[in-house]
């Protein structure tokens, strides 16, 4: 009988811990969703900035250098 009582106490303890753990996981999941949204927005801005730098380095800067060379050369 003592063993059954101890096992029942352990079962209750495990159930209580799992319930607490489940609540904690829900709170963590909510925070992760918020952080993922912010991270996605930051990555989008980063990609736009990198794209703008690529365009300026490949297209705009060479044209400006050619115009400056022609203007200073005359």
Secondary structure, 3 states (H helix, E strand, C coil): CHHHHHHHHHHHHHHHHHHHHHHHHHHHHHHHHHHHHHHHHHHHHHHHHHHHHHHHHHHHHHHHHHHHHHHHHC
